[in-house]
Amino acid sequence: MINQKRLLDAFINLVKIDSPTGEEEKISAYVLNLLEKKAIKCYRDKLNNVVAKISGKGTPLLLSAHLDTVEPSRGTRPVIKSGKITSDGKTILGADNKVAVAAIIEAIYILHEDKLNSKTLDVVFTVSEESGNYGVAGLDYSKISAREGYVFDISQTIGTIVTASPFYDRFDIEIIGKSSHASLPENGINAVNILKDALNSIRVGRISKNTLVNIGILQGGDARNTVPGLIKLAGEIRSFSEKEQNINLKKIKRIFETCSKKYKGKIKSTYTRENLGYVYKRNDKLIVNAIGVMKKQEIKPVLVRPYGCSDANIFIERGIQVLNLGNGAKNAHTTRESVKVSDIIKLSKLILSLSIN
C-alpha cells in the first residue's frame, strides 16, 4: 500500500531543492540518502546520476526519471490548495520531473518493505536531461542489466504513452561579412543580405507531416550606423523520418553557403545530432504490457506522438527499449506548472504495478 503522506512529503522536499541543469549535486545527494535509508543498493556516479539495483526475478526492468529542472526554479515554494500543488507563481514547480522521482522512490520503498515479488530493477535518476541529455549519455551501461523499461517524463495525463519521438539536430551558424560605416556600404559585406536571401529559401515551422524546422535565436550588429559584419543564429530540426531530417539539414547548409558566396561572405557552422528518433508499433511488447497494467488500474491508455525528446531517446540508442509515460503534471516549464496530489499517488501505484511480476 502506498504511504501517501511519505510520498507527498518526498515530493515537497524534492521541489524545495534547487536543481537547475548543471547544479544537481545537492538533489542527487538527497535522493541517494533516501535510498540508503532503506539499505537499497545504490551509488552516485561522477556526473551525479543516481543508480540503484533492486534484486528480483524475471526480466530486468529499467525505471528512470531526471533530477534537473529548467529555470526559473531557485527558491521554489510549493503551495497545496484544493488537492493541487503549484509554486507560488514566482518559479516553476519542478514536477517535471520530480513527481516521477518521488513516485519511483515510494514504489521501490513498498517493494522493499512488503517484500513483494518484483522484477529485478535498474533505477536511474539522471542529471542534465533538460539540456543535452548529458547524464543519461554518460552512464556506465555495463552496470545496467535491463534491456527494457520506462521513463515518466511527459507532462500529460497518467495513461499517456509516447509511441514515437523525433530525430533531433541542432545547428549554429555564423554569417561572416565585413563591417563598415553605414555611409560607405560598398566598403562592407552586409551580413543581413546573406541572412535575408537564406531565409527566403528556407521554410520554418511545420514543413511536412513529419518534420519541424525552427530558428530560435538571431544575434547581430553593433550599432545602427554600422553595416553588420557578423550575424549568429541557432536553430533545430525535428523529424520522425531520418531521411527527411538528413535532406533538410543538407538543404539548410547548402542554402547558407550559396548565399554567402553570392555576397563574398563566409559561413561558419556546426550541426549536431542530439539524439536518434524512434517509433513503436501498437502491438510492441512494452506498449501491450503498459496498456494491460493501466487497464487493471482503470487508467485509460492514450497513445500520442509528440515532437518532444527525452532520456528515452538516449536509452534506446544504447540498446534499452524504453517507453515514455505521462506523469500527470501540467504546464511544464512555466510558472503555472501544477500536479494533483491524487495523480502523484496514481503514478506511484502505476510504477509499483509495472514493477511486480
C-alpha positions in Angstrom: 0.0 0.0 0.0 1.4 3.4 -1.0 2.3 5.6 2.0 0.6 8.7 0.8 2.0 11.1 3.4 5.5 9.9 2.9 5.1 10.2 -0.9 3.8 13.7 -0.7 6.5 14.8 1.8 9.2 13.4 -0.5 7.8 15.4 -3.5 7.5 18.6 -1.5 11.1 18.2 -0.2 12.4 17.5 -3.7 10.9 20.6 -5.3 12.3 22.7 -2.5 15.8 21.7 -3.5 17.3 23.9 -6.2 18.5 21.7 -9.1 18.7 23.7 -12.3 20.6 21.8 -15.1 24.2 21.6 -14.2 23.6 22.1 -10.4 22.2 18.7 -9.3 24.8 17.7 -6.7 22.5 18.6 -3.7 19.5 16.8 -5.0 21.4 13.8 -6.1 22.9 13.5 -2.6 19.3 13.8 -1.1 18.0 11.1 -3.4 21.0 8.9 -2.6 20.2 9.3 1.1 16.6 8.4 0.7 17.6 5.1 -1.0 20.4 4.3 1.5 17.9 4.7 4.4 16.2 1.5 3.2 19.6 -0.2 2.6 18.9 -0.2 -1.1 22.0 -0.9 -3.1 22.8 2.3 -4.9 25.6 4.7 -5.9 26.2 8.1 -7.4 28.5 8.4 -10.4 30.9 11.2 -11.3 28.1 13.1 -13.2 25.8 12.9 -10.1 23.5 10.4 -11.7 22.0 8.1 -9.0 21.7 4.4 -9.8 20.1 1.7 -7.7 19.6 -2.0 -8.1 16.7 -3.9 -6.6 17.0 -7.6 -6.8 14.1 -9.6 -8.1 13.1 -12.3 -10.6 12.3 -12.4 -14.2 13.2 -10.0 -17.0 15.1 -6.9 -15.6 13.2 -3.6 -15.9 14.6 0.0 -16.0 12.8 2.8 -14.2 14.1 6.3 -14.7 13.4 10.0 -14.1 15.6 13.1 -14.2 16.7 15.3 -11.3 17.3 18.6 -13.1 14.8 21.4 -13.8 14.6 24.4 -16.1 14.7 28.0 -14.8 13.2 29.8 -13.0 13.5 27.2 -10.3 15.5 28.7 -7.5 13.8 29.1 -4.2 10.6 27.2 -5.2 7.8 27.4 -2.6 5.2 24.7 -3.2 1.6 25.6 -2.4 -1.1 22.9 -1.8 -4.7 24.1 -2.4 -7.8 22.0 -3.1 -5.7 18.9 -3.8 -3.4 20.6 -6.3 0.2 21.6 -5.9 1.7 24.6 -7.6 4.5 27.0 -6.9 3.8 30.5 -5.5 3.9 31.8 -9.1 7.5 33.1 -9.0 9.1 29.9 -10.2 8.3 26.6 -11.9 7.1 23.9 -9.6 9.6 21.2 -10.7 7.0 18.5 -11.2 8.9 17.9 -14.4 10.4 15.5 -13.4 10.4 15.4 -9.6 6.9 14.0 -9.5 8.4 10.8 -11.1 11.4 10.8 -8.8 9.2 10.8 -5.8 6.8 8.2 -7.2 9.6 5.8 -8.2 11.2 6.1 -4.8 7.9 5.4 -3.0 7.2 2.4 -5.2 10.6 0.8 -4.5 10.1 1.5 -0.8 6.9 -0.5 -0.9 8.6 -3.3 -2.8 11.3 -3.4 -0.2 9.1 -3.1 2.9 6.4 -5.5 1.8 8.8 -8.0 0.2 6.7 -8.1 -3.0 7.6 -10.4 -5.8 9.2 -7.8 -8.1 11.2 -7.9 -11.2 14.9 -7.1 -11.0 15.0 -3.3 -11.3 17.6 -0.9 -12.5 16.6 2.5 -11.2 18.3 5.5 -12.7 17.9 9.2 -11.7 19.7 11.3 -14.3 21.1 14.8 -14.5 21.1 17.4 -17.3 18.1 16.0 -19.2 16.8 19.5 -19.8 19.9 20.5 -21.7 21.8 17.9 -23.8 20.8 14.7 -22.0 24.4 14.5 -20.7 23.5 12.5 -17.7 22.0 9.6 -19.5 24.6 9.8 -22.2 27.4 9.5 -19.7 26.0 6.5 -17.8 28.1 3.4 -17.3 25.9 1.0 -19.2 27.9 -2.1 -18.2 26.2 -1.8 -14.9 22.7 -1.7 -16.3 21.2 -5.2 -16.9 17.7 -4.1 -18.1 17.0 -4.1 -21.8 13.5 -2.6 -21.4 11.8 -0.1 -19.2 10.0 3.1 -18.6 10.7 6.8 -18.1 7.9 9.1 -16.8 8.8 12.4 -18.5 5.8 13.8 -20.4 3.6 16.2 -18.6 0.3 14.8 -19.6 -2.4 12.7 -18.2 -1.4 9.5 -16.5 -2.1 6.9 -19.1 -0.3 8.8 -21.8 2.0 6.6 -23.8 4.5 8.1 -26.2 4.7 5.9 -29.3 7.3 7.9 -31.2 9.9 10.6 -30.7 11.8 12.6 -33.4 15.3 12.6 -34.6 16.7 15.9 -33.3 19.5 18.0 -34.7 20.6 21.5 -33.7 22.6 23.9 -35.8 24.6 27.0 -35.1 25.6 29.3 -38.0 27.8 32.4 -38.1 27.3 34.6 -41.2 30.6 36.4 -41.6 30.6 39.5 -43.8 32.6 42.7 -43.3 31.7 45.7 -41.2 31.8 49.3 -42.5 30.3 52.7 -41.7 26.7 52.9 -42.9 27.7 55.9 -45.1 30.1 53.6 -47.0 28.2 50.4 -47.6 30.3 49.5 -50.6 33.2 49.0 -48.3 31.5 46.3 -46.3 29.8 43.0 -46.8 26.3 43.2 -45.2 25.6 40.0 -43.3 21.9 41.0 -43.4 21.7 40.5 -47.2 23.1 36.9 -46.8 20.6 36.2 -44.0 17.7 37.7 -46.0 18.4 35.6 -49.0 18.9 32.5 -47.0 15.7 32.9 -45.0 13.8 33.5 -48.2 14.8 30.0 -49.3 14.2 28.1 -46.1 10.9 27.0 -44.7 10.4 27.2 -41.0 7.6 25.8 -38.8 5.8 22.5 -39.7 7.3 21.8 -43.2 5.7 18.3 -43.5 3.7 15.9 -41.5 6.9 14.5 -40.1 9.2 17.5 -39.8 9.6 20.8 -37.9 12.3 23.4 -38.5 12.9 26.3 -36.2 15.3 29.2 -35.9 15.1 30.4 -32.4 18.0 32.8 -31.9 19.2 35.7 -34.1 22.0 37.9 -32.9 24.0 40.6 -34.8 25.0 44.1 -35.3 26.9 46.6 -33.1 25.4 50.0 -33.9 22.6 51.5 -36.1 25.2 53.3 -38.2 27.4 50.3 -38.9 26.9 47.7 -41.6 26.7 44.4 -39.7 29.6 42.1 -40.5 28.5 39.2 -38.3 25.2 37.6 -37.6 24.7 34.4 -35.5 21.7 32.2 -35.5 20.7 29.0 -33.7 18.1 26.5 -34.8 16.9 23.0 -34.8 15.2 20.3 -36.9 12.9 17.6 -35.5 11.6 14.8 -37.7 10.1 11.3 -37.4 11.8 10.5 -40.7 15.6 10.2 -40.6 15.6 10.6 -44.4 13.7 13.9 -44.2 15.9 15.0 -41.4 19.1 14.5 -43.4 17.7 16.1 -46.5 16.7 19.2 -44.7 20.0 19.5 -42.9 21.9 19.3 -46.2 19.5 21.8 -47.7 20.0 24.4 -44.9 23.7 24.0 -45.1 23.8 24.4 -48.9 21.5 27.5 -48.9 23.6 29.4 -46.4 26.8 28.5 -48.2 25.4 29.6 -51.6 24.0 32.9 -50.3 27.3 33.7 -48.5 29.3 33.2 -51.8 26.8 35.4 -53.7 27.9 38.4 -51.4 31.5 37.2 -51.0 30.9 36.4 -47.3 31.7 33.3 -45.3 29.8 30.8 -43.3 31.0 29.0 -40.1 28.6 26.4 -39.0 28.2 23.3 -36.7 25.5 20.7 -36.9 25.0 18.3 -34.0 22.7 15.3 -33.7 21.4 15.4 -30.2 19.5 12.1 -30.4 18.0 9.5 -32.7 14.3 9.1 -33.1 12.1 6.1 -32.5 8.7 4.7 -33.5 6.8 1.9 -31.7 4.0 -0.2 -33.1 0.7 -0.6 -31.2 1.5 -4.3 -30.8 5.0 -3.9 -29.5 5.6 -5.8 -26.2 6.2 -2.7 -24.0 3.1 -1.0 -25.2 0.9 -4.1 -24.8 2.2 -4.6 -21.3 1.8 -1.0 -20.2 -1.8 -0.9 -21.6 -2.6 -4.1 -19.7 -1.3 -2.8 -16.4 -3.1 0.5 -16.9 -6.5 -1.1 -17.6 -6.2 -3.2 -14.5 -5.9 0.1 -12.6 -8.8 1.6 -14.5 -6.4 4.1 -16.2 -7.4 5.0 -19.8 -4.4 4.5 -22.1 -3.8 7.4 -24.6 -1.3 6.9 -27.3 0.4 10.1 -28.5 3.2 11.1 -30.9 4.6 14.4 -29.7 7.7 16.2 -31.0 9.5 16.2 -27.7 12.6 14.3 -26.8 13.7 12.8 -23.5 16.1 10.4 -21.9 14.1 7.6 -23.6 15.8 8.5 -26.9 19.2 8.0 -25.4 18.4 4.8 -23.6 17.0 3.4 -26.9 20.2 4.4 -28.7 22.1 2.4 -26.1 20.0 -0.7 -26.8 17.4 -0.4 -24.0 13.8 -0.3 -25.3 12.1 2.4 -23.2 8.6 3.9 -23.2 7.9 7.4 -22.0 4.8 7.6 -19.9 2.7 10.5 -18.7 3.4 11.7 -15.2 0.2 13.7 -14.5 1.8 17.2 -14.3 0.6 20.1 -16.4 2.1 23.3 -17.9 5.7 22.1 -17.5 8.4 24.7 -18.0 6.1 27.6 -16.9 5.3 29.2 -13.6 1.8 27.8 -13.9 3.1 24.2 -13.6 0.9 22.0 -11.3 0.2 18.4 -10.3 -2.7 16.9 -8.4 -1.9 15.1 -5.2 -4.2 12.2 -6.4 -2.1 12.0 -9.6 1.2 11.6 -7.7 -0.4 8.7 -5.8 -1.8 7.2 -9.0 1.6 7.5 -10.7 3.3 5.7 -7.8 0.7 2.9 -7.9 1.3 2.5 -11.7 5.0 2.3 -11.2 4.6 -0.3 -8.5 2.3 -2.4 -10.7 4.7 -2.2 -13.6 7.5 -3.5 -11.3 5.7 -6.5 -10.0 5.9 -9.9 -11.7 
